[in-house]
Amino acid sequence: MKKQHLLPTIQLAVQNISMLSQAKNQTVNVSCNEALILNHDRDWLAEALTNILKNATEYAPKDSTIDVTVESTPV
């Protein structure tokens, strides 16, 4: 784990499911502050987010939008 920007990790997960979302004509929107830094393992977190997004694409209807929103909290 190291301190690094979170957005590239999220973008990697979105890229990993892009073929699935394109096949169902789904749009994936990401809202994340580019400057947000989080102490994390990029590979592990990208894999976890990929699994969540894969479920979202499988269960969301065709021609839908999947929104990923990141909020920073004091906790």
C-alpha contacts under 8 A as a table, 3 or more apart, distances in Angstrom:
res1	aa1	res2	aa2	distance
1	M	39	N	6.12
1	M	40	H	4.71
1	M	41	D	4.38
1	M	42	R	7.69
2	K	38	L	7.90
2	K	39	N	5.00
2	K	40	H	5.55
2	K	41	D	6.53
3	K	37	I	6.22
3	K	38	L	5.37
3	K	39	N	4.02
3	K	40	H	6.37
4	Q	37	I	5.12
4	Q	38	L	5.67
4	Q	39	N	6.26
4	Q	40	H	7.16
5	H	8	P	6.58
5	H	9	T	7.62
5	H	34	E	7.24
5	H	35	A	6.63
5	H	36	L	5.71
5	H	37	I	4.27
5	H	38	L	6.22
6	L	9	T	5.37
6	L	10	I	6.51
6	L	34	E	7.63
6	L	36	L	6.07
6	L	37	I	5.70
6	L	38	L	6.00
7	L	10	I	5.12
7	L	11	Q	6.09
7	L	32	C	6.32
7	L	33	N	7.39
7	L	34	E	5.95
7	L	36	L	7.44
8	P	11	Q	4.90
8	P	12	L	6.10
9	T	12	L	5.14
9	T	13	A	6.52
9	T	42	R	5.76
9	T	43	D	7.82
9	T	45	L	7.17
9	T	46	A	5.50
10	I	13	A	5.14
10	I	14	V	6.29
10	I	46	A	6.40
10	I	49	L	7.14
11	Q	14	V	5.01
11	Q	15	Q	6.07
12	L	15	Q	5.00
12	L	16	N	6.20
12	L	46	A	6.33
13	A	16	N	5.01
13	A	17	I	6.72
13	A	46	A	5.05
13	A	47	E	6.78
13	A	49	L	5.80
13	A	50	T	4.61
13	A	53	L	7.55
14	V	17	I	5.44
14	V	18	S	6.07
14	V	28	V	7.38
14	V	50	T	6.85
14	V	53	L	7.28
15	Q	18	S	4.99
16	N	19	M	7.66
16	N	50	T	6.46
17	I	20	L	5.35
17	I	21	S	6.27
17	I	50	T	6.71
17	I	53	L	6.98
17	I	54	K	6.14
18	S	21	S	5.15
18	S	22	Q	5.92
19	M	22	Q	5.11
19	M	23	A	6.07
20	L	23	A	5.22
20	L	24	K	6.68
20	L	54	K	7.66
20	L	57	T	6.79
20	L	58	E	7.98
21	S	24	K	5.30
21	S	25	N	6.02
21	S	26	Q	4.90
21	S	27	T	6.89
21	S	28	V	7.68
21	S	57	T	5.85
22	Q	25	N	4.70
22	Q	26	Q	5.87
22	Q	27	T	7.71
23	A	26	Q	7.68
24	K	57	T	7.88
24	K	61	P	7.63
24	K	62	K	4.78
24	K	63	D	6.33
25	N	62	K	5.95
25	N	63	D	4.86
25	N	64	S	7.26
26	Q	57	T	7.51
26	Q	62	K	6.23
26	Q	63	D	4.95
26	Q	64	S	4.97
26	Q	65	T	5.54
26	Q	66	I	7.21
27	T	63	D	7.54
27	T	64	S	6.47
27	T	65	T	4.66
27	T	66	I	6.08
28	V	65	T	5.84
28	V	66	I	4.70
28	V	67	D	5.87
28	V	68	V	7.38
29	N	65	T	7.26
29	N	66	I	6.18
29	N	67	D	4.81
29	N	68	V	6.01
30	V	67	D	6.08
30	V	68	V	4.72
30	V	69	T	5.98
31	S	67	D	7.73
31	S	68	V	6.10
31	S	69	T	4.72
31	S	70	V	6.18
32	C	36	L	7.55
32	C	69	T	6.19
32	C	70	V	5.08
32	C	71	E	7.32
33	N	36	L	5.43
33	N	70	V	7.63
40	H	45	L	7.10
41	D	44	W	5.50
41	D	45	L	6.03
42	R	45	L	5.34
42	R	46	A	5.85
43	D	46	A	5.22
43	D	47	E	6.17
44	W	47	E	5.16
44	W	48	A	6.30
45	L	48	A	5.02
45	L	49	L	6.07
46	A	49	L	5.10
46	A	50	T	5.90
47	E	50	T	4.97
47	E	51	N	6.33
48	A	51	N	5.25
48	A	52	I	6.53
49	L	52	I	5.06
49	L	53	L	6.07
50	T	53	L	5.07
50	T	54	K	5.87
51	N	54	K	5.03
51	N	55	N	6.32
52	I	55	N	5.24
52	I	56	A	6.31
53	L	56	A	4.83
53	L	57	T	6.18
54	K	57	T	5.20
54	K	58	E	6.17
55	N	58	E	5.09
55	N	59	Y	6.14
56	A	59	Y	5.39
56	A	60	A	5.74
56	A	66	I	7.21
57	T	60	A	5.31
57	T	61	P	7.84
57	T	66	I	7.67
58	E	61	P	7.91
60	A	64	S	6.66
60	A	66	I	7.88
61	P	64	S	5.81
